[in-house]
Amino acid sequence: MNKTKIFLLLANLAVGLFIYFSFNPEEENIYDVSSRMIETIQTLERIEISTGEVEKNLVIQKMDEDWMLTSPINWKAEGLLISNLTTKLVHSNPLFVIDCRDLEARGEILEDYGLNQNSTTIHLQGNNKELSIRLGKETRDESNIFVVFSENGENTEEAIWKMSKDIVNLSTPSSVFWSKSTYLNTPLYGIDKINITEIHDQKEKQIILCKNEDEVWHFEKPYAEPANNELINSALNKILSSRIDNFIETEDLKSDLIPVLTFEINGLGYSEKVHLHITKSSNFLYCRKSNSNTYFSTDIENLKVMQNWQDKYREKKIFKSSKDHILSFFIKSGSKSYKIQKNNVGDWIIEHNSSGIIVEYEGDQLIVNDYINKLYDIQIEDISIDGIDVKSFDFENDLNTFYYSITYTDNNITNITIINDNSSDKYFKSLLNNSNNRSYISIPDNNIFCKNKYYFKNKLLNTSISSKGSVKITYIDQNRSIIFSESNSTKSLLFNSQFRVKEYLNDPFQTTGVWNSGDWNPWEFKFDLIDETNSSKFKLLLSEKKDSGEWFGGIPDQNQTFILEEKVSNLIKDRFINAGIVELVE
């Protein structure tokens, strides 16, 4: 072995002995704070934030899987903020600035770095480890702050570090900041029952809503009725998203709490209940959950959302199913009724029954659809808990009582009975779906009280003739006639789909005239539409309505009487009757 190898062996031995005697296994590297912080965070169970400016430290503890505020209040903590804090700490990458033992040599003290007894301190505890981070002032570049670390509750501030100042935003000891900001945490889809108790002058009114298997809300108390799903879900969304403004101590209030309402939701196997109070000296709403002694304040507008649910959120529409799914509907008043149903090709067929006398005709699509729209516009305005004595109404003979029933393709049926007794200028009394509870409804169009047997009939008469046809007008009182040939332009103007009825009359056709409002109106003129074979294809008798400018019409083949539209009446008078009179004179 040469001298060089012996020298290297001796050098390595000396270095090894130095390391062995200088190494203390109980002394950790003070410059490895990152790994020590990560070890603590991995098993984090408790967070405490303290500052000399706050009497009570903020304490957050992990209980089972949830983080809870335990001081200065008891409340569920916001888990996302906890995750945000730990993530920022893990990725903070502290950078060494100076060993504290070297401060004196530089003529500096901890306070020069903003580190003193009033500094905000974040205490982290987990798996029997404790790490404290005291926050100082910003660095000159304003992107970092100075900090010192302590372990296991001991004052072991060996060095000053700098780390991202992002941590400052998460170092507040505010309970409102760290708490779950909403006070009802059941998700909207999980709520299947709502129980509201309104308190006024020490009297309580209970409102209960439940959701059925089809996810449709309905009221159970104070009386059963459908609820408007859209309005209910909108109100629940507002309540579930409403925020806590502040946590309060009751002794800080200037006046007594006045209970006004309790709001309880049930679902997913548990319930949440909040008690709402007001005071005479504040515009805030003060609340407390039933499982907590902690009071918090929130916007007074939330009380308005929770009040008067049955008035605001009841289903005001009576007919709610799609109009496209209507199979038939039925109208009855006294001894008269209509049955309106679709045939195999989708046309409306009307059957009018008057004391057993049945008249059937094809309904006009537009008129029937317009009538359905009128029914769908009816709204419930109020429901009386006091029921109506149904026996006191003679539905069979009362002409002011109208019964409506709509049957849908899924066999669902909606019924309403409306009492048109003029007892109110604004609302009508009604009974919904055979209930004895009296409802007050608004009706935008009183034409739903139809009493004309031909109300749904097409008002356009088929008076078209070929170009080779002619029009014959007979002046009945003179027993004289005039024929308008095909060359007459007015024939085309009048009879090309413009002959419209204003209103059909209930009276059948009579050969000599028509009754109206107690007045007898004899027929004055007869129109005949003559085809090229000189045969009459259509006969119409006319009589001018006294002092009105309107004309009565009658069709013998259809046993039908009616009032013509005014513009049609004027056209007949000016271009046919008057023209014929002139021709007769000449």
HELIX and SHEET records of a PDB file:
HELIX    1   1 LYS A    3  SER A   22  1                                  20    
HELIX    2   2 VAL A   33  GLN A   42  1                                  10    
HELIX    3   3 GLY A   79  VAL A   90  1                                  12    
HELIX    4   4 CYS A  100  ASP A  102  5                                   3    
HELIX    5   5 GLU A  104  ARG A  106  5                                   3    
HELIX    6   6 LEU A  110  TYR A  113  5                                   4    
HELIX    7   7 LYS A  165  LEU A  170  5                                   6    
HELIX    8   8 SER A  175  TRP A  178  1                                   4    
HELIX    9   9 LEU A  188  GLY A  190  5                                   3    
HELIX   10  10 ASN A  229  SER A  241  1                                  13    
HELIX   11  11 THR A  250  ASP A  252  5                                   3    
HELIX   12  12 GLU A  301  MET A  306  1                                   6    
HELIX   13  13 TRP A  309  TYR A  313  1                                   5    
HELIX   14  14 LYS A  323  HIS A  325  5                                   3    
HELIX   15  15 GLN A  365  TYR A  376  1                                  12    
HELIX   16  16 VAL A  390  SER A  392  5                                   3    
HELIX   17  17 ASN A  446  ILE A  448  5                                   3    
HELIX   18  18 SER A  489  PHE A  495  1                                   7    
HELIX   19  19 PRO A  556  GLN A  558  5                                   3    
HELIX   20  20 GLU A  566  ILE A  572  1                                   7    
HELIX   21  21 LYS A  573  ILE A  577  3                                   5    
HELIX   22  22 ASN A  578  VAL A  585  1                                   8    
SHEET    1   A 9 TRP A  75  LYS A  76  0                                        
SHEET    2   A 9 ASP A  66  SER A  71 -1                                        
SHEET    3   A 9 LEU A  58  MET A  63 -1                                        
SHEET    4   A 9 LEU A  44  SER A  50 -1                                        
SHEET    5   A 9 THR A 121  GLY A 126 -1                                        
SHEET    6   A 9 LYS A 129  GLU A 138 -1                                        
SHEET    7   A 9 ASN A 144  GLU A 151 -1                                        
SHEET    8   A 9 ALA A 159  SER A 164 -1                                        
SHEET    9   A 9 LEU A  95  ASP A  99 -1                                        
SHEET    1   B 9 GLU A 225  PRO A 226  0                                        
SHEET    2   B 9 TRP A 217  LYS A 221 -1                                        
SHEET    3   B 9 LYS A 203  LYS A 211 -1                                        
SHEET    4   B 9 LYS A 193  HIS A 200 -1                                        
SHEET    5   B 9 ILE A 258  GLY A 267 -1                                        
SHEET    6   B 9 TYR A 270  ILE A 278 -1                                        
SHEET    7   B 9 PHE A 284  LYS A 289 -1                                        
SHEET    8   B 9 TYR A 295  ASP A 299 -1                                        
SHEET    9   B 9 ASN A 246  ILE A 248 -1                                        
SHEET    1   C 9 ILE A 357  GLU A 362  0                                        
SHEET    2   C 9 TRP A 348  SER A 354 -1                                        
SHEET    3   C 9 LYS A 336  LYS A 342 -1                                        
SHEET    4   C 9 ILE A 326  SER A 333 -1                                        
SHEET    5   C 9 THR A 401  TYR A 408 -1                                        
SHEET    6   C 9 ILE A 413  ILE A 419 -1                                        
SHEET    7   C 9 PHE A 428  LEU A 432 -1                                        
SHEET    8   C 9 ASN A 437  SER A 442 -1                                        
SHEET    9   C 9 GLN A 379  GLY A 387 -1                                        
SHEET    1   D 7 ARG A 480  PHE A 484  0                                        
SHEET    2   D 7 SER A 470  TYR A 475 -1                                        
SHEET    3   D 7 PHE A 525  ILE A 530 -1                                        
SHEET    4   D 7 SER A 536  GLU A 544 -1                                        
SHEET    5   D 7 TRP A 551  ILE A 555 -1                                        
SHEET    6   D 7 GLN A 560  LEU A 564 -1                                        
SHEET    7   D 7 VAL A 501  LEU A 505 -1                                        
SHEET    1   E 2 GLY A 513  ASN A 516  0                                        
SHEET    2   E 2 ASP A 519  PRO A 522 -1                                        
END                                                                             
